[in-house]
Amino acid sequence: MFDEILIFGVLGILSGLLAGMFGIGGGLIMVPVLIGTFINLGFENEIIVQLAIGTSISCIIFTGLSSANAHRKKNSIDFDSFKPVASGIVFGAFLGALFAVQIDGLILKITIATFALVVGIDILLDKDLLQNMFRLKPKSIFVGSGIGFLSSILGIGGGTFSVPYFKGSGLNLTSAIGTSAACGVPIAIFGTLGYVLAGINQNMLPNLSFGYVYLPALLGVSLTSIFSAKYGADIAHYLSQATLRRLMASWFFIISIYMFVV
């Protein structure tokens, strides 16, 4: 039990730092580590990936609040851009959770790994492929619905979608990260609601689960992530745009490799 608590606490620290630095909510570190932890704890294979995703997105409620507040204090959230996108996120995140629990766990893992690889290449090459794609999409509520839906399926705070979108809308990288961090809050709240409701009658879930949310992990990660997110935001404002881009790309490559082999 002590080892489990230690893992969740360290995971929270790393997730908070990444949430503050990149506006990504920390989900792309939480999901892979939670999958490995749940495998070692002997949970049922059929529900491990969905349990990791549901738990990850529930943790982002607290990580996202801390990260968003830190960016708000630095005036790096564009609320005019945030409000319409957040309206769409509410519906998309809830529906994404209900959809994800119907998908095979292996397919979800491969999807996350492939997604992380594509985003890492896009960021590293600085070709703004995602950014240019978002320029062609309808803005505001419709984009928010798509961001919420996909983020809820992947168990992430949405920064990998919303940062390119906000950059494509004309915000600089620091403001895009800050506004993205704010978007992670409604994604996490309504995504969690979906995973809880979807898992109410799932009898393969372990004890101390609330739907597809494992409560010991939620507690351990959240307690440490809310403190470290502030320091991640400080780092984001200290580093150059080029350094931030290289660090983000490197992180996505690591996650992609891990998810392909785990």
C-alpha positions as CSV (number, residue, x, y, z in Angstrom):
1,M,0.0,0.0,0.0
2,F,2.9,2.4,0.8
3,D,4.4,1.8,-2.6
4,E,1.1,2.5,-4.3
5,I,0.7,5.8,-2.4
6,L,4.2,6.8,-3.3
7,I,3.7,6.0,-7.0
8,F,0.5,8.1,-7.0
9,G,2.2,11.0,-5.2
10,V,5.1,11.1,-7.5
11,L,2.8,10.8,-10.5
12,G,0.9,13.8,-9.2
13,I,4.0,16.0,-8.9
14,L,5.0,15.2,-12.5
15,S,1.5,15.6,-13.8
16,G,1.2,19.0,-12.1
17,L,4.5,20.2,-13.6
18,L,3.5,19.1,-17.1
19,A,0.1,20.7,-16.7
20,G,1.6,24.0,-15.8
21,M,4.3,23.9,-18.4
22,F,2.4,22.7,-21.4
23,G,-1.3,23.2,-20.6
24,I,-1.9,19.5,-21.3
25,G,-3.6,18.6,-18.0
26,G,-1.0,15.8,-17.2
27,G,-3.1,13.1,-18.7
28,L,-0.5,11.9,-21.1
29,I,1.7,11.0,-18.2
30,M,-1.0,9.7,-15.9
31,V,-2.7,7.3,-18.3
32,P,0.4,5.2,-19.1
33,V,1.7,5.1,-15.5
34,L,-1.8,4.2,-14.2
35,I,-2.1,1.4,-16.7
36,G,1.2,0.0,-15.5
37,T,0.3,0.4,-11.9
38,F,-3.1,-1.2,-12.3
39,I,-1.5,-4.2,-14.1
40,N,0.8,-4.7,-11.2
41,L,-2.1,-4.4,-8.8
42,G,-3.8,-7.3,-10.6
43,F,-6.9,-5.5,-11.8
44,E,-9.0,-7.1,-14.5
45,N,-7.4,-6.6,-18.0
46,E,-10.7,-5.9,-19.6
47,I,-11.2,-2.7,-17.6
48,I,-7.7,-1.5,-16.9
49,V,-7.3,1.0,-19.8
50,Q,-10.7,2.6,-19.2
51,L,-10.1,2.7,-15.5
52,A,-6.8,4.5,-16.1
53,I,-8.4,7.0,-18.5
54,G,-11.3,7.7,-16.1
55,T,-9.0,8.1,-13.1
56,S,-6.7,10.3,-15.1
57,I,-9.4,12.7,-16.3
58,S,-10.8,12.9,-12.7
59,C,-7.4,13.9,-11.4
60,I,-7.2,16.7,-14.0
61,I,-10.1,18.4,-12.2
62,F,-7.6,19.4,-9.5
63,T,-4.5,19.7,-11.6
64,G,-6.4,21.8,-14.1
65,L,-7.8,24.1,-11.5
66,S,-4.4,24.7,-10.0
67,S,-2.8,25.2,-13.4
68,A,-5.5,27.5,-14.7
69,N,-5.4,29.6,-11.6
70,A,-1.6,30.0,-11.9
71,H,-2.0,31.1,-15.5
72,R,-4.8,33.5,-14.6
73,K,-2.6,35.2,-12.1
74,K,-0.1,35.8,-14.9
75,N,-2.9,37.1,-17.2
76,S,-2.3,34.5,-19.8
77,I,-5.9,33.3,-20.2
78,D,-7.8,34.8,-23.0
79,F,-11.4,34.6,-21.6
80,D,-13.0,35.8,-24.9
81,S,-11.5,32.8,-26.6
82,F,-12.1,30.4,-23.7
83,K,-15.9,30.9,-23.1
84,P,-17.4,29.7,-26.4
85,V,-15.0,26.8,-26.6
86,A,-15.8,25.7,-23.0
87,S,-19.5,25.7,-23.9
88,G,-18.9,23.0,-26.5
89,I,-16.5,21.1,-24.3
90,V,-19.2,20.4,-21.7
91,F,-21.2,18.2,-24.2
92,G,-18.2,16.7,-26.0
93,A,-16.4,15.5,-22.8
94,F,-19.4,13.8,-21.4
95,L,-20.3,12.0,-24.6
96,G,-16.6,11.0,-25.2
97,A,-16.5,9.2,-21.8
98,L,-19.6,7.2,-22.6
99,F,-18.1,6.3,-26.0
100,A,-14.7,5.3,-24.6
101,V,-16.0,2.6,-22.3
102,Q,-17.4,0.8,-25.3
103,I,-14.0,0.5,-27.1
104,D,-11.5,-2.4,-26.6
105,G,-8.6,-1.4,-24.3
106,L,-5.9,-2.4,-26.8
107,I,-7.4,-0.1,-29.4
108,L,-7.4,2.7,-27.0
109,K,-3.8,2.2,-26.1
110,I,-2.7,2.1,-29.8
111,T,-4.8,5.2,-30.4
112,I,-3.1,7.1,-27.6
113,A,0.3,6.0,-28.8
114,T,-0.3,7.0,-32.4
115,F,-1.8,10.3,-31.4
116,A,1.2,11.2,-29.2
117,L,3.6,10.3,-32.0
118,V,1.8,12.5,-34.5
119,V,1.6,15.4,-32.2
120,G,5.3,15.1,-31.2
121,I,6.4,15.1,-34.9
122,D,4.1,18.1,-35.6
123,I,5.6,20.1,-32.7
124,L,9.2,19.1,-33.3
125,L,9.0,20.1,-37.0
126,D,7.2,23.3,-36.1
127,K,5.1,22.9,-39.3
128,D,1.9,23.8,-37.4
129,L,-0.1,21.0,-39.2
130,L,-2.6,20.9,-36.4
131,Q,-2.7,24.6,-36.2
132,N,-3.4,25.0,-39.9
133,M,-6.0,22.3,-39.7
134,F,-7.9,24.2,-37.0
135,R,-7.9,27.3,-39.2
136,L,-10.2,25.3,-41.6
137,K,-12.6,24.2,-38.9
138,P,-15.7,26.0,-37.5
139,K,-14.7,27.9,-34.5
140,S,-15.9,28.1,-30.9
141,I,-18.6,25.7,-29.7
142,F,-18.1,23.1,-32.5
143,V,-14.4,23.0,-32.0
144,G,-15.0,22.8,-28.2
145,S,-17.2,19.8,-28.7
146,G,-14.6,18.0,-30.7
147,I,-11.8,18.8,-28.3
148,G,-13.9,17.7,-25.3
149,F,-14.9,14.4,-27.1
150,L,-11.4,13.4,-28.1
151,S,-9.8,14.5,-24.8
152,S,-12.3,12.5,-22.8
153,I,-11.6,9.3,-24.8
154,L,-7.8,9.8,-24.4
155,G,-8.0,10.8,-20.7
156,I,-6.2,14.1,-21.3
157,G,-6.8,17.8,-20.4
158,G,-7.2,18.7,-24.1
159,G,-4.0,20.8,-24.5
160,T,-2.8,18.8,-27.4
161,F,-5.8,19.9,-29.3
162,S,-6.6,23.3,-27.7
163,V,-3.1,24.7,-27.8
164,P,-2.8,24.4,-31.6
165,Y,-6.3,25.7,-31.9
166,F,-5.7,28.8,-29.9
167,K,-2.4,29.4,-31.7
168,G,-4.3,29.1,-34.9
169,S,-6.8,31.6,-33.6
170,G,-4.0,34.2,-33.2
171,L,-2.8,33.8,-29.6
172,N,0.9,33.5,-28.8
173,L,2.1,30.2,-27.4
174,T,2.1,31.3,-23.7
175,S,-1.5,32.6,-24.0
176,A,-2.5,29.5,-25.9
177,I,-1.1,27.3,-23.1
178,G,-2.8,29.4,-20.4
179,T,-6.2,29.4,-22.2
180,S,-5.8,25.6,-22.9
181,A,-5.2,25.0,-19.2
182,A,-8.5,26.7,-18.4
183,C,-10.2,24.5,-20.9
184,G,-8.9,21.4,-19.1
185,V,-11.3,22.1,-16.2
186,P,-14.6,21.6,-17.9
187,I,-13.1,18.7,-19.9
188,A,-12.2,17.0,-16.6
189,I,-15.4,17.7,-14.8
190,F,-17.8,16.5,-17.5
191,G,-15.5,13.7,-18.6
192,T,-15.4,12.4,-15.0
193,L,-19.1,12.5,-14.8
194,G,-19.4,10.4,-17.9
195,Y,-16.9,7.8,-16.6
196,V,-18.6,7.6,-13.2
197,L,-22.0,7.0,-14.7
198,A,-20.7,4.5,-17.3
199,G,-19.1,2.3,-14.6
200,I,-21.8,2.3,-12.0
201,N,-22.9,-1.3,-12.9
202,Q,-19.5,-2.6,-14.0
203,N,-18.8,-5.6,-11.6
204,M,-15.1,-6.1,-12.7
205,L,-14.0,-2.8,-11.2
206,P,-11.8,-3.1,-8.1
207,N,-12.8,-2.0,-4.6
208,L,-12.6,1.7,-3.9
209,S,-13.6,2.5,-7.4
210,F,-16.4,5.0,-8.2
211,G,-17.4,4.1,-11.6
212,Y,-14.3,4.1,-13.8
213,V,-12.4,6.3,-11.2
214,Y,-10.0,4.6,-8.8
215,L,-10.3,6.7,-5.6
216,P,-6.8,6.0,-4.0
217,A,-5.2,7.2,-7.2
218,L,-7.4,10.2,-7.5
219,L,-6.5,11.2,-3.9
220,G,-2.8,10.6,-4.2
221,V,-2.3,12.3,-7.5
222,S,-4.5,15.3,-6.7
223,L,-2.9,16.1,-3.4
224,T,0.5,16.6,-4.9
225,S,-0.4,17.9,-8.4
226,I,-2.2,20.9,-7.2
227,F,1.0,22.2,-5.6
228,S,3.4,21.4,-8.5
229,A,1.2,22.9,-11.2
230,K,2.0,26.4,-10.1
231,Y,5.8,25.7,-10.6
232,G,5.1,24.3,-14.0
233,A,3.4,27.5,-15.0
234,D,6.4,29.5,-13.7
235,I,8.7,27.3,-15.8
236,A,6.5,27.9,-18.9
237,H,6.9,31.7,-18.5
238,Y,10.6,31.4,-17.9
239,L,11.5,29.2,-20.9
240,S,11.8,30.4,-24.5
241,Q,9.2,29.4,-27.0
242,A,11.7,27.2,-28.9
243,T,12.7,25.3,-25.7
244,L,9.1,24.8,-24.8
245,R,8.5,23.3,-28.2
246,R,11.4,20.9,-28.0
247,L,10.4,19.7,-24.5
248,M,6.8,19.2,-25.5
249,A,7.9,17.1,-28.6
250,S,10.3,15.0,-26.5
251,W,7.6,14.2,-24.0
252,F,5.1,13.1,-26.7
253,F,7.7,10.7,-28.2
254,I,8.4,9.1,-24.8
255,I,4.7,8.5,-24.2
256,S,4.2,7.1,-27.6
257,I,7.0,4.6,-27.3
258,Y,5.8,3.5,-23.8
259,M,2.2,3.0,-24.9
260,F,3.2,0.9,-27.9
261,V,5.3,-1.5,-25.8
262,V,3.4,-1.6,-22.4
